[in-house]
Amino acid sequence: AYKDETGPVRAYLADLGNPYAKVGFDADSRMALQMGVAATPETFVIGADGSVKAMHRGALTPELITDKILPALNLR
């Protein structure tokens, strides 16, 4: 949750459903700056060791999810 407060994010996910195992909060953009975030939307898959396993700038498509995101999650 980039530049968002926790309350509204939690309410949004509770209302619409939360598809994520974990949600990180970066209200002051410190993590975004370290990761090189340029603009939203951007998707990062972060490994258990904290390394970036995959990154995509722009909207996700079914093909990108299948070809890039799922393999980074070891789900394909």
Summary of the structure (lengths in Angstrom):
residues: 76
radius of gyration: 13.1
end to end distance: 25.9
largest distance: 34.1
contacts: 148
relative contact order: 0.13
helix: 37%
strand: 17%
